[in-house]
Amino acid sequence: MWKWETEYEPKGVVVVIHDMLEHHEYYTGLISQLRNANYHVVTGDLPGHGQTTRVHKGHITDFYQYIDRVMEWFEMTRGYRLPTFVIGQGLGGLIAIELIKQHNIHIDGIALLNPLLSFKQSFINRKNTLITSVRTSSDETRFNPGISMKDFTTDKNYLDRYENDELIVGKVSYHWYKTVINQMKNTTENMDEFPDVPVLAIFTEGNEIIEPFISANYVKKIENKDLHIIMLDSEDHSIFQRENIEIPFYHLEKFFDAQLFRIGLL
């Protein structure tokens, strides 16, 4: 895991959970913005991603591996004794929801960025073909999930980085696929179990990885007093992997400031 501390008087600490196939280094722009806004940041690479391992790249044994890894990041935040927030992009959003449901940890707010709650129908249409092609193989057999990195962002600088990044996950295991699909189903069926934690969910209307409106409807099932849903006119799945992030960061900072005001620290 890694931590980046603000040079100013800190208002809080933010845990950032990255998306599937990528790794934490694609969030340096967001981390810089958060530090400039007086927040410490803690993040790292999820199991099977980035620098965590090459042997099990694109593979996990169960979803709790993700939960356990992120819990380690939260342990680091406790030493700051500051208001704590979490940002989860895509798969990171799904992980964040389950983490907060399963563990009694104090969180002052959660920001879900295109959380992985429903795959795009075009991806689901390939589901049976993908399962058939690997069903007779072992659970660790890898296959191309059919998601292009161009679906994450249209920003040329990031696309060039993807193309030359050997740490990007190009293939996932059959077991990874089954695990994530099953977790999405379990999570969306039990959204009413989410605790009373303030939530900001940001979606992009032209998303090619998830169904934004279906996912937004799942988020609306969260029964708490402080729920905000924003739908951006954008085709990028990765909210902060582009040059112009002023609008989504405005919503993010406004949400964090509102929580600090609510607890009397702003």
Residue frames as qw, qx, qy, qz and C-alpha x, y, z in Angstrom:
[[0.000, 0.889, 0.458, 0.000, 0.00, 0.00, 0.00],
 [0.407, 0.241, -0.012, 0.881, 1.03, 3.62, -0.39],
 [0.155, -0.826, -0.460, 0.288, 0.14, 6.86, 1.33],
 [0.325, 0.434, 0.126, 0.831, 0.34, 10.46, 0.14],
 [0.277, -0.639, -0.504, 0.511, 0.03, 13.19, 2.76],
 [0.182, 0.903, 0.249, 0.300, -1.17, 16.71, 2.12],
 [0.483, 0.207, -0.249, 0.814, 1.28, 19.54, 2.74],
 [0.245, -0.484, 0.006, -0.840, -1.49, 21.55, 4.38],
 [0.365, -0.137, 0.669, -0.632, -3.55, 21.18, 7.55],
 [0.151, -0.093, -0.931, -0.320, -5.42, 17.92, 6.86],
 [0.570, -0.118, 0.053, -0.811, -9.20, 17.87, 6.83],
 [0.901, -0.039, 0.297, -0.315, -9.42, 14.10, 6.50],
 [0.219, -0.379, 0.849, 0.296, -8.03, 10.96, 4.93],
 [0.763, 0.366, -0.064, -0.528, -9.33, 9.24, 1.79],
 [0.545, -0.161, 0.806, 0.166, -8.97, 5.58, 0.83],
 [0.531, 0.514, -0.309, -0.598, -9.03, 5.09, -2.95],
 [0.669, -0.009, 0.743, 0.015, -9.96, 1.67, -4.40],
 [0.148, 0.410, -0.563, -0.702, -9.13, 1.21, -8.09],
 [0.796, 0.285, -0.014, -0.534, -11.12, -0.57, -10.80],
 [0.903, 0.026, 0.419, 0.090, -10.72, -4.00, -12.42],
 [0.799, 0.481, 0.140, 0.333, -7.86, -4.65, -14.89],
 [0.258, 0.823, -0.185, 0.471, -5.93, -1.51, -13.88],
 [0.667, -0.259, -0.454, 0.532, -3.94, -0.44, -10.79],
 [0.289, -0.807, -0.331, 0.395, -3.49, 2.47, -8.38],
 [0.406, -0.259, 0.229, 0.846, -1.01, 4.45, -10.51],
 [0.098, 0.468, 0.578, 0.661, -3.87, 5.64, -12.72],
 [0.307, -0.833, -0.457, -0.046, -5.16, 7.75, -9.83],
 [0.527, -0.153, -0.139, 0.824, -2.22, 10.11, -9.43],
 [0.011, -0.406, -0.248, -0.880, -4.26, 13.00, -10.84],
 [0.563, -0.640, -0.395, -0.342, -7.07, 12.41, -8.36],
 [0.726, -0.396, -0.326, 0.457, -4.56, 11.92, -5.53],
 [0.359, 0.119, -0.017, 0.925, -2.92, 15.25, -6.38],
 [0.263, -0.538, -0.294, -0.745, -6.29, 17.01, -6.34],
 [0.701, -0.585, -0.404, -0.060, -7.19, 15.47, -2.99],
 [0.648, -0.227, -0.244, 0.685, -3.86, 16.47, -1.45],
 [0.146, 0.269, 0.093, 0.948, -4.33, 20.04, -2.70],
 [0.476, -0.553, -0.317, -0.606, -7.77, 19.99, -1.08],
 [0.257, -0.549, 0.565, -0.560, -6.17, 19.12, 2.31],
 [0.940, -0.154, 0.102, -0.288, -6.68, 15.34, 2.36],
 [0.271, -0.455, 0.841, 0.113, -4.24, 12.53, 3.04],
 [0.816, 0.277, -0.257, -0.438, -4.67, 9.60, 0.62],
 [0.442, -0.330, 0.833, -0.028, -4.13, 5.87, 1.17],
 [0.830, 0.384, -0.092, -0.395, -4.36, 3.35, -1.66],
 [0.381, -0.407, 0.812, 0.173, -2.71, 0.31, -3.20],
 [0.437, 0.221, -0.697, -0.524, -3.13, -2.48, -5.72],
 [0.841, -0.114, 0.207, -0.486, -5.87, -5.07, -5.36],
 [0.619, -0.224, 0.747, 0.098, -4.99, -8.80, -5.39],
 [0.652, 0.361, 0.615, 0.258, -4.24, -9.99, -8.91],
 [0.324, 0.912, 0.180, 0.176, -3.62, -6.42, -10.08],
 [0.033, 0.950, -0.266, 0.158, -0.65, -4.11, -10.50],
 [0.263, 0.604, -0.698, 0.281, 2.42, -4.89, -8.45],
 [0.736, -0.390, 0.361, -0.419, 0.73, -7.32, -6.05],
 [0.673, -0.171, 0.712, 0.105, 1.65, -10.47, -7.96],
 [0.357, 0.459, -0.564, -0.586, 2.45, -11.75, -11.41],
 [0.029, -0.039, 0.998, 0.028, 1.73, -15.41, -10.72],
 [0.132, 0.518, 0.819, -0.210, -1.97, -14.82, -9.95],
 [0.068, 0.215, -0.178, -0.958, -2.52, -11.91, -12.32],
 [0.497, -0.029, -0.405, -0.767, -6.23, -11.59, -13.11],
 [0.642, -0.213, -0.729, -0.104, -7.22, -14.24, -10.56],
 [0.315, -0.426, 0.513, -0.675, -8.62, -14.39, -7.03],
 [0.175, -0.082, -0.976, 0.097, -9.77, -17.34, -4.94],
 [0.131, -0.692, -0.708, 0.055, -12.71, -15.45, -3.41],
 [0.063, 0.826, 0.194, 0.526, -14.05, -11.92, -3.10],
 [0.604, -0.784, -0.088, 0.108, -12.90, -11.66, 0.51],
 [0.715, -0.012, 0.083, 0.694, -9.36, -11.28, -0.79],
 [0.162, 0.604, 0.186, 0.758, -10.36, -7.82, -1.97],
 [0.491, -0.800, -0.194, -0.285, -12.10, -7.01, 1.31],
 [0.806, -0.464, -0.060, 0.362, -9.11, -8.15, 3.38],
 [0.583, 0.211, 0.096, 0.779, -6.65, -6.14, 1.30],
 [0.034, -0.685, -0.165, -0.709, -8.63, -2.90, 1.59],
 [0.665, -0.716, -0.209, -0.040, -9.08, -3.47, 5.32],
 [0.739, -0.173, -0.052, 0.649, -5.28, -3.24, 5.57],
 [0.244, 0.449, 0.143, 0.848, -5.46, 0.21, 4.00],
 [0.415, -0.751, -0.240, -0.454, -8.10, 1.28, 6.51],
 [0.779, -0.470, -0.228, 0.346, -5.89, 0.12, 9.37],
 [0.519, 0.112, -0.001, 0.847, -3.34, 2.70, 8.21],
 [0.079, -0.635, -0.240, -0.730, -5.92, 5.50, 8.29],
 [0.612, -0.680, -0.403, -0.004, -6.69, 4.97, 11.97],
 [0.633, -0.237, -0.179, 0.714, -3.37, 6.46, 12.99],
 [0.156, 0.370, 0.172, 0.900, -4.37, 9.82, 11.57],
 [0.077, -0.515, -0.674, 0.525, -7.44, 10.17, 13.82],
 [0.150, 0.247, -0.193, -0.938, -9.17, 12.17, 11.10],
 [0.715, 0.381, 0.264, -0.523, -12.52, 11.96, 9.29],
 [0.321, -0.220, 0.848, 0.360, -12.24, 9.06, 6.86],
 [0.667, 0.490, 0.029, -0.560, -13.75, 8.72, 3.40],
 [0.561, -0.074, 0.769, 0.299, -13.58, 6.07, 0.71],
 [0.495, 0.571, -0.241, -0.609, -13.67, 6.40, -3.08],
 [0.596, -0.026, 0.792, 0.127, -14.38, 3.28, -5.13],
 [0.395, 0.496, -0.383, -0.672, -14.21, 3.25, -8.93],
 [0.670, 0.220, -0.600, -0.377, -16.00, 0.43, -10.79],
 [0.762, -0.115, -0.625, 0.127, -14.94, -2.83, -9.12],
 [0.265, 0.123, -0.519, 0.803, -13.61, -0.64, -6.31],
 [0.446, -0.244, 0.043, -0.860, -17.14, 0.64, -5.74],
 [0.835, -0.175, -0.441, -0.279, -18.48, -2.89, -5.42],
 [0.623, 0.025, -0.604, 0.497, -15.69, -3.70, -2.96],
 [0.010, -0.233, 0.340, -0.911, -16.38, -0.54, -0.94],
 [0.656, -0.287, -0.161, -0.679, -20.08, -1.39, -0.59],
 [0.869, -0.159, -0.467, -0.021, -19.34, -4.90, 0.65],
 [0.458, 0.189, -0.530, 0.689, -16.54, -3.74, 2.93],
 [0.216, -0.263, 0.278, -0.898, -18.81, -1.31, 4.76],
 [0.785, -0.226, -0.248, -0.521, -21.65, -3.85, 4.92],
 [0.873, -0.049, -0.475, 0.103, -19.46, -6.62, 6.33],
 [0.574, -0.029, -0.442, 0.688, -17.20, -4.72, 8.73],
 [0.289, -0.885, -0.356, 0.079, -18.07, -2.37, 11.54],
 [0.534, -0.045, 0.017, 0.844, -15.66, 0.38, 10.51],
 [0.028, 0.796, 0.306, -0.522, -16.27, 4.08, 10.95],
 [0.382, 0.246, 0.474, 0.754, -16.63, 5.84, 7.61],
 [0.068, 0.522, 0.271, -0.806, -17.73, 9.46, 7.28],
 [0.572, 0.617, 0.011, -0.540, -18.71, 9.12, 3.62],
 [0.606, -0.022, 0.719, 0.340, -18.39, 6.89, 0.56],
 [0.387, 0.630, -0.221, -0.636, -18.09, 8.02, -3.06],
 [0.707, 0.149, 0.681, 0.120, -19.04, 5.41, -5.67],
 [0.198, 0.602, -0.392, -0.667, -17.74, 6.12, -9.18],
 [0.700, 0.275, -0.479, -0.453, -19.62, 4.02, -11.74],
 [0.483, -0.344, 0.762, -0.262, -19.80, 1.14, -9.22],
 [0.290, 0.174, -0.869, -0.363, -19.78, -2.32, -10.79],
 [0.482, 0.099, 0.646, -0.584, -23.38, -3.31, -10.09],
 [0.751, 0.466, 0.436, -0.169, -24.56, -4.25, -13.61],
 [0.414, -0.198, 0.584, 0.669, -22.50, -4.95, -16.71],
 [0.364, 0.409, -0.263, -0.794, -23.45, -3.36, -20.02],
 [0.849, 0.233, 0.330, -0.342, -25.92, -5.53, -21.91],
 [0.656, 0.638, -0.388, -0.105, -23.46, -5.93, -24.81],
 [0.036, 0.508, -0.826, 0.242, -21.06, -7.54, -22.34],
 [0.616, -0.051, 0.650, -0.441, -23.74, -9.76, -20.83],
 [0.823, 0.439, -0.055, -0.357, -24.66, -10.98, -24.33],
 [0.514, 0.550, -0.655, 0.064, -21.16, -12.48, -24.50],
 [0.503, -0.491, 0.579, -0.414, -21.56, -14.12, -21.11],
 [0.934, 0.031, 0.296, -0.197, -22.74, -17.53, -22.29],
 [0.756, 0.591, -0.247, 0.137, -20.06, -17.68, -24.98],
 [0.063, 0.701, -0.592, 0.392, -17.36, -16.84, -22.46],
 [0.667, -0.346, 0.546, -0.369, -18.60, -19.40, -19.95],
 [0.954, 0.254, 0.107, -0.121, -18.89, -22.10, -22.60],
 [0.599, 0.679, -0.376, 0.195, -15.36, -21.47, -23.84],
 [0.110, 0.548, -0.689, 0.462, -13.79, -21.99, -20.43],
 [0.787, -0.351, 0.141, -0.488, -16.25, -24.26, -18.62],
 [0.984, 0.038, -0.165, 0.048, -14.28, -27.42, -19.40],
 [0.516, 0.487, -0.429, 0.560, -11.03, -25.86, -18.22],
 [0.502, -0.318, -0.579, 0.559, -9.71, -25.23, -14.72],
 [0.159, -0.903, -0.368, 0.151, -10.87, -22.29, -12.64],
 [0.361, -0.681, 0.196, 0.606, -7.51, -20.59, -13.23],
 [0.519, 0.339, 0.554, 0.556, -7.79, -20.72, -17.01],
 [0.041, -0.524, -0.047, 0.849, -7.48, -17.18, -18.35],
 [0.373, 0.550, 0.636, 0.392, -9.58, -15.60, -21.07],
 [0.100, 0.130, 0.101, 0.981, -10.09, -12.14, -22.52],
 [0.119, 0.477, 0.706, -0.511, -13.14, -10.62, -20.76],
 [0.268, 0.595, 0.606, 0.455, -14.01, -8.60, -23.84],
 [0.152, -0.937, -0.220, 0.225, -13.56, -5.21, -22.22],
 [0.593, 0.525, 0.017, 0.610, -11.47, -2.72, -24.18],
 [0.426, -0.368, -0.277, 0.779, -9.36, -0.17, -22.36],
 [0.008, 0.231, 0.300, 0.926, -10.99, 2.38, -24.68],
 [0.434, -0.609, -0.588, -0.307, -14.17, 1.71, -22.71],
 [0.534, -0.495, -0.410, 0.549, -12.47, 3.06, -19.58],
 [0.095, -0.760, -0.041, 0.641, -11.51, 6.43, -21.01],
 [0.635, 0.706, 0.241, 0.201, -11.28, 8.33, -24.28],
 [0.163, -0.936, 0.263, 0.169, -8.31, 10.35, -23.05],
 [0.765, 0.557, -0.307, 0.101, -5.35, 9.75, -25.41],
 [0.034, 0.674, -0.639, 0.369, -2.71, 10.16, -22.71],
 [0.654, -0.268, 0.601, -0.373, -4.26, 7.43, -20.59],
 [0.926, 0.327, 0.080, -0.171, -4.85, 5.17, -23.61],
 [0.525, 0.667, -0.494, 0.187, -1.17, 5.45, -24.50],
 [0.258, -0.527, 0.701, -0.406, -0.26, 4.51, -20.93],
 [0.865, -0.007, 0.368, -0.342, -2.56, 1.48, -21.05],
 [0.842, 0.506, -0.174, -0.065, -0.99, 0.28, -24.29],
 [0.479, 0.582, -0.558, 0.347, 2.52, 0.37, -22.88],
 [0.437, -0.517, 0.521, -0.521, 1.72, -0.88, -19.38],
 [0.479, 0.146, -0.864, -0.057, 2.67, -4.51, -18.75],
 [0.057, 0.037, 0.796, -0.602, 0.83, -4.42, -15.42],
 [0.597, 0.098, -0.046, -0.795, -2.58, -4.00, -17.08],
 [0.510, 0.021, 0.847, -0.151, -4.62, -7.20, -16.76],
 [0.344, 0.263, -0.554, -0.711, -5.42, -8.47, -20.24],
 [0.616, -0.122, -0.721, -0.292, -6.93, -11.80, -19.24],
 [0.487, -0.396, 0.469, -0.621, -8.88, -12.91, -16.19],
 [0.004, -0.070, 0.996, -0.053, -9.53, -16.37, -14.80],
 [0.427, -0.375, -0.687, -0.454, -12.84, -18.15, -15.11],
 [0.459, -0.479, -0.650, 0.370, -13.03, -18.17, -11.31],
 [0.128, -0.207, -0.132, 0.961, -12.50, -14.39, -11.19],
 [0.274, -0.161, -0.473, -0.822, -15.37, -13.95, -13.63],
 [0.513, -0.435, -0.725, -0.148, -17.72, -16.21, -11.67],
 [0.413, -0.370, -0.526, 0.645, -16.76, -14.60, -8.37],
 [0.009, -0.122, 0.001, 0.992, -17.38, -11.04, -9.54],
 [0.386, -0.248, -0.570, -0.682, -20.69, -11.91, -11.25],
 [0.534, -0.442, -0.718, 0.067, -21.93, -13.72, -8.16],
 [0.314, -0.327, -0.403, 0.795, -20.87, -10.88, -5.89],
 [0.139, -0.067, -0.230, -0.961, -22.65, -8.32, -8.05],
 [0.503, -0.370, -0.652, -0.430, -25.84, -10.39, -7.79],
 [0.532, -0.426, -0.633, 0.367, -25.52, -10.79, -4.02],
 [0.218, -0.185, -0.202, 0.937, -24.75, -7.12, -3.45],
 [0.237, -0.140, -0.319, -0.907, -27.58, -5.74, -5.58],
 [0.545, -0.405, -0.681, -0.276, -30.09, -8.08, -3.94],
 [0.589, -0.549, -0.481, 0.346, -29.13, -6.84, -0.48],
 [0.260, 0.466, -0.034, 0.845, -28.60, -3.10, -0.91],
 [0.474, -0.721, -0.180, -0.472, -31.09, -2.47, 1.91],
 [0.835, -0.418, -0.220, 0.282, -28.51, -3.91, 4.34],
 [0.478, 0.432, -0.140, 0.752, -26.15, -1.00, 3.71],
 [0.378, -0.524, -0.499, 0.577, -25.61, 1.00, 6.93],
 [0.067, 0.954, 0.290, -0.022, -26.55, 4.64, 7.40],
 [0.527, -0.358, 0.241, 0.732, -23.39, 6.06, 5.83],
 [0.313, 0.778, -0.004, -0.545, -23.52, 9.15, 3.56],
 [0.663, 0.132, 0.627, 0.388, -23.21, 8.12, -0.11],
 [0.311, 0.707, -0.203, -0.602, -22.33, 10.00, -3.28],
 [0.698, 0.150, 0.655, 0.249, -22.71, 7.99, -6.49],
 [0.219, 0.678, -0.280, -0.643, -21.44, 9.43, -9.78],
 [0.715, 0.253, 0.635, 0.147, -22.37, 7.76, -13.06],
 [0.026, 0.412, -0.445, -0.795, -21.59, 8.51, -16.71],
 [0.689, 0.389, 0.248, -0.559, -24.49, 8.32, -19.12],
 [0.697, 0.565, -0.351, -0.270, -22.57, 6.97, -22.13],
 [0.430, -0.518, 0.735, -0.077, -20.77, 4.24, -20.18],
 [0.714, 0.334, -0.523, -0.323, -19.79, 1.14, -22.18],
 [0.263, 0.225, -0.895, 0.281, -18.87, -1.10, -19.22],
 [0.062, 0.293, 0.826, -0.478, -21.82, -0.80, -16.84],
 [0.082, -0.646, -0.608, -0.454, -25.50, 0.02, -17.29],
 [0.140, 0.188, -0.341, 0.910, -25.51, 3.42, -15.53],
 [0.498, -0.308, -0.056, -0.809, -29.27, 3.82, -15.04],
 [0.841, -0.242, -0.467, -0.126, -29.77, 0.25, -13.81],
 [0.588, 0.011, -0.515, 0.624, -26.82, 0.66, -11.46],
 [0.089, -0.285, 0.196, -0.934, -28.21, 3.99, -10.24],
 [0.701, -0.350, -0.259, -0.565, -31.51, 2.29, -9.45],
 [0.790, -0.163, -0.537, 0.247, -29.66, -0.27, -7.34],
 [0.321, 0.131, -0.398, 0.850, -27.95, 2.53, -5.42],
 [0.372, -0.381, -0.067, -0.844, -31.35, 4.16, -4.80],
 [0.778, -0.346, -0.497, -0.165, -32.27, 1.08, -2.77],
 [0.454, 0.047, -0.553, 0.697, -29.77, 2.15, -0.10],
 [0.374, -0.787, -0.442, -0.214, -31.86, 3.28, 2.83],
 [0.501, -0.313, -0.299, 0.749, -30.03, 6.18, 4.42],
 [0.001, 0.874, 0.349, -0.338, -30.65, 9.86, 5.02],
 [0.026, -0.819, 0.304, 0.487, -27.80, 11.23, 2.93],
 [0.670, 0.146, 0.646, 0.335, -27.76, 9.78, -0.59],
 [0.242, 0.761, -0.152, -0.583, -26.71, 11.76, -3.67],
 [0.714, 0.209, 0.593, 0.308, -26.72, 10.47, -7.25],
 [0.130, 0.735, -0.242, -0.620, -25.08, 12.40, -10.09],
 [0.775, 0.356, 0.481, 0.203, -25.38, 11.43, -13.78],
 [0.158, -0.633, 0.329, 0.683, -22.67, 13.02, -15.93],
 [0.721, 0.659, 0.064, -0.204, -22.99, 13.57, -19.67],
 [0.018, -0.696, 0.698, 0.169, -19.88, 11.57, -20.49],
 [0.909, 0.201, -0.304, -0.203, -18.91, 8.29, -22.15],
 [0.326, 0.491, -0.728, 0.350, -15.90, 7.62, -19.93],
 [0.790, -0.396, -0.466, -0.040, -16.26, 4.84, -17.37],
 [0.629, -0.208, -0.330, 0.672, -13.21, 6.04, -15.43],
 [0.083, -0.938, -0.335, 0.024, -14.39, 9.30, -13.87],
 [0.268, -0.909, 0.194, 0.255, -10.96, 10.75, -13.08],
 [0.646, -0.168, 0.532, 0.520, -8.78, 9.27, -15.83],
 [0.412, 0.702, 0.375, 0.443, -8.94, 12.24, -18.15],
 [0.349, 0.219, -0.124, 0.903, -7.67, 15.81, -18.23],
 [0.284, -0.393, -0.040, -0.874, -10.89, 17.66, -17.42],
 [0.452, -0.306, -0.820, 0.175, -11.94, 16.45, -13.99],
 [0.043, -0.183, 0.268, -0.945, -13.16, 19.77, -12.57],
 [0.614, -0.269, -0.214, -0.710, -16.86, 18.87, -12.60],
 [0.821, -0.246, -0.513, -0.033, -16.65, 15.43, -10.93],
 [0.496, 0.008, -0.521, 0.694, -14.10, 16.73, -8.44],
 [0.233, -0.317, 0.089, -0.915, -16.41, 19.63, -7.60],
 [0.773, -0.324, -0.295, -0.459, -19.15, 17.14, -6.69],
 [0.784, -0.076, -0.531, 0.311, -16.67, 15.02, -4.73],
 [0.294, 0.142, -0.408, 0.853, -15.25, 17.91, -2.71],
 [0.427, -0.350, -0.046, -0.833, -18.71, 19.38, -2.09],
 [0.834, -0.284, -0.424, -0.213, -19.83, 15.99, -0.71],
 [0.665, -0.043, -0.507, 0.547, -16.80, 15.66, 1.57],
 [0.052, 0.254, -0.240, 0.936, -17.18, 19.24, 2.83],
 [0.602, -0.395, -0.225, -0.656, -20.85, 18.62, 3.60],
 [0.836, -0.274, -0.467, 0.083, -19.90, 15.66, 5.79],
 [0.471, 0.068, -0.402, 0.782, -17.20, 17.66, 7.58],
 [0.236, -0.346, 0.036, -0.907, -19.77, 20.40, 8.22],
 [0.744, -0.364, -0.401, -0.391, -22.25, 17.81, 9.49],
 [0.805, -0.291, -0.414, 0.309, -19.80, 16.52, 12.12],
 [0.309, -0.944, -0.083, 0.083, -18.77, 20.07, 13.06],
 [0.689, -0.331, 0.256, 0.592, -15.28, 20.18, 11.57],
 [0.331, 0.233, 0.408, 0.818, -15.91, 22.77, 8.86]]
